[in-house]
Amino acid sequence: MVQEENKGKSWWKRLTQQKEVEPDREIDITLPELRHAIHEYEQTLPKGVNRTVLLDDTQEIDTKRLKHHLSGVPKQRFYMSKETFHIVPEEERDVIYEMDQVQRALDLYMDQEKKLPLRKFQDALQLDLTRLRDGGYLKTLPKRPYYVVDETLIVSLEPKETSS
C-alpha cells in the first residue's frame, strides 16, 4: 500500500515528505511521578551526562523528552536546580534560583574556609546565611533557611531527619 502511494514520487519527495505527527497526549502528573521519569531517563544517558540536559536556559524541564517514560506530556511546567537537582512546580521556581546561589556560595566557602558555615546552637545543620552574605559569598540574604543534608554538602530546604 505504502509502495503504491510512493510509486510516482521521486526519492527526494519521499525523503522530505512530512509525515503526519500525532499530537502529544497531555497529562497531569505529580512530583514523585516526574522524579521517577527523570531517574529512568537519566539511566539511558551516556556515562558522565546527567539530568541537567533536560533543562533549558530558564531551568525549565523539557518534559517532552520524558514522554516515553510517562504516559504523555505533562500539562504542568516544572523547574530544577542545576546544583542540587531539586524539582519544583512553576509557581515555586524562584526557589531553585535561590537554592543554586546558596549551593554555589557554600561550595566556595568550603573551598576557602575548610569548614561549614553553620548557625550556632542548632541541632539541625542549618546554614548561617548571614555569614555567607557578609563574607561576600551571597549577594542577597535568602528568604528561607537552608540546611546541609549530609557529608555530600548538598543544600536542602528541609533539615535531615535525625534518627533517635
Rosetta blueprint (number, residue, H / E / L):
1 M L
2 V H
3 Q H
4 E H
5 E H
6 N H
7 K L
8 G L
9 K L
10 S L
11 W H
12 W H
13 K H
14 R H
15 L H
16 T H
17 Q L
18 Q L
19 K L
20 E L
21 V L
22 E L
23 P L
24 D L
25 R L
26 E E
27 I E
28 D L
29 I L
30 T L
31 L H
32 P H
33 E H
34 L H
35 R H
36 H H
37 A H
38 I H
39 H H
40 E H
41 Y H
42 E H
43 Q H
44 T L
45 L L
46 P L
47 K L
48 G L
49 V L
50 N L
51 R H
52 T H
53 V H
54 L H
55 L E
56 D L
57 D L
58 T L
59 Q L
60 E E
61 I E
62 D L
63 T H
64 K H
65 R H
66 L H
67 K L
68 H L
69 H L
70 L L
71 S L
72 G L
73 V E
74 P E
75 K L
76 Q L
77 R L
78 F E
79 Y E
80 M E
81 S L
82 K L
83 E L
84 T L
85 F L
86 H L
87 I E
88 V E
89 P E
90 E H
91 E H
92 E H
93 R L
94 D H
95 V H
96 I H
97 Y H
98 E H
99 M H
100 D H
101 Q H
102 V H
103 Q H
104 R H
105 A H
106 L H
107 D H
108 L H
109 Y H
110 M H
111 D H
112 Q H
113 E H
114 K L
115 K L
116 L L
117 P L
118 L E
119 R L
120 K L
121 F L
122 Q L
123 D L
124 A L
125 L L
126 Q E
127 L E
128 D L
129 L H
130 T H
131 R H
132 L H
133 R H
134 D H
135 G L
136 G L
137 Y L
138 L L
139 K L
140 T L
141 L L
142 P L
143 K L
144 R L
145 P L
146 Y L
147 Y E
148 V E
149 V L
150 D L
151 E L
152 T L
153 L L
154 I L
155 V E
156 S E
157 L L
158 E L
159 P L
160 K L
161 E L
162 T L
163 S L
164 S L
